[in-house]
Amino acid sequence: MPSKKKGEFIVERSYVDDQRIIEPEKLELGGVDMSGRWGVLILPRTIEDFDHTLYEEVKQHPRGKNIHKCWQCGNCTAACPVAEENPLFNPRYLIHITRLGYRLELQKFGKYVYFCSSCGRCSEACPKGVDPSGVMEAIGTVLRRHAL
């Protein structure tokens, strides 16, 4: 039985666009009825918009020079008072998508780099000396340069 709202049982709704959720009324695979919840498909993400020049520009910025040291531990986000109040501000994720050069995600979430208060708690918590606060500034500079 299809759900009333497309993909309503998917826990992390905010991470899955409705266009990627397919709930066929009748689905049979290899002679097995896969209708209902079993039939919900989330189309794979195909990333075609990598732009490594964004990452290279952030690395060239004086405050972004250590971005390559980040190992995605999440200490920066855990220590951040802004992230505690606004979960959409996530320094770990912003660094991650910048390193990937994932242009679409940067267009979607890049505005959150400006939420950084530059308090430095993230930089104190970083075991690799990345200075996430400075990296947020560098990412913001590069995003403005590219009008993202």
N, C-alpha and C positions, 0 to 999 in steps of 0.2 A: 504494500500500500504506500503510494508516494506521500511524502510529508506535505503539510499545508503550505509551508514556506520553503522555498528552494534551499536545500542544504541546511535546514535549521538545526540539525543535530551536530553539525560540525562545530567543535569547540572554539577554535580560533577563527571566527568569522572574519575578523578584520584583516587577516592575512590572505584570504582567498576571495578573489573577485567573483561575483555571481556568474559572469560569463564563462568561467572555468568549471562551473559545477554542472554536471549533466545527470539528470535523474530520469532515465527512461521508464515508462510505465511497464514495459515488458522487455526483459533482457535474458537471453539464453546464450550461454557459452559452453560449447562442447556437450550439448544435450542437458546441461544443468541450468535450472531456472535461477537466475541471479537478480530477480526483480526486488524492489523494495530497497532497504538500506544497502544491501549488498551491491545493488546496481548503481550506486552513486559513484560517479567518476569525477575526479578532479584532473582537469587537463594539465599536463606537465608545463612547467615554465620553460620557455625557450628564450634564453637571453641572447639577444643579437646586438645589443647596443653597448658593448664594452668600449670604453674610451680610456685607455691607459694614460693618455696625455694628462687627464685630470689628476691622476695619482702622481705622475711625474712632477707636475706643477706644484702640488702640495708639498712634495719632498724638497723642492727647490726653495720654498718659502722658509725664512729663518725659524719660524715657530713650528713648522711641520716636518723638519728634517729627520725626526726620529719615528715617524709614522711606520716605517718598515720594521721597527722592533716589536710592534704590537703582536702579541700572541693570543689575543681575544679571550683573556681570562675573565673579563667583566668586572674587575675591581673598580675601575673608573666609574662605571654606572652604579655599582653598589654604594660607593662613597659619595655620589653626587646628590646634593640636596634638591637640585632642580628636577632630576630624574625621579626622585622620591615623590615629588608633588605632581609631576607631569610625565607619565610613562612613555609618551611619544618622544621625549628627549632621551636618547640612548646613545651616549658617546661611543660605546663599543660597536654598535651597529653602524653608526655614521662612519667610523673608521673602516669598518669592514667593507661597506659598499664603495667607499672611496678607493680603497686598495684594489677592489675588483674593477673599478672604473665603470660601475653599473649606473649609467646615465639616467635611465628611467627612475630608478629608486632614488637617486640624488635629486631628481626633479620633484619627486613625491615627498621626500623626507628632509631635503636639504635646508628648508626654512627653519628646521629645529636647531641647526648649529648656532643660530642667533639667540637661542634661549640660554646659552652658557653664561653664567655670571662671573666667570674667571676667578672663582674663589680659591682654586688650586687644590681642593681636597682630592680630586681625581689624580692629580700629578703626584701627590704624597702617597696615594694608595697604589700607584703603578709600580709593579716589581721590575719592569724593564726600562724605566726612565723615559717613557714615551712623551710625557707632558701632554695629556689629552686636551687640556684647556688651550694650550697653544695650537694644537692640531685643529681644534674647532675654529680658532681664528683663521688659520691657514686655509681650511676648507671653505670657510665663508668668503675669504678673499678670492679664491679660485672660482667659486660659484658665481660671485658677482661679475667677475671678468667674463665668464661664459654666459651670463644672463640666465642662469638656471635657478 
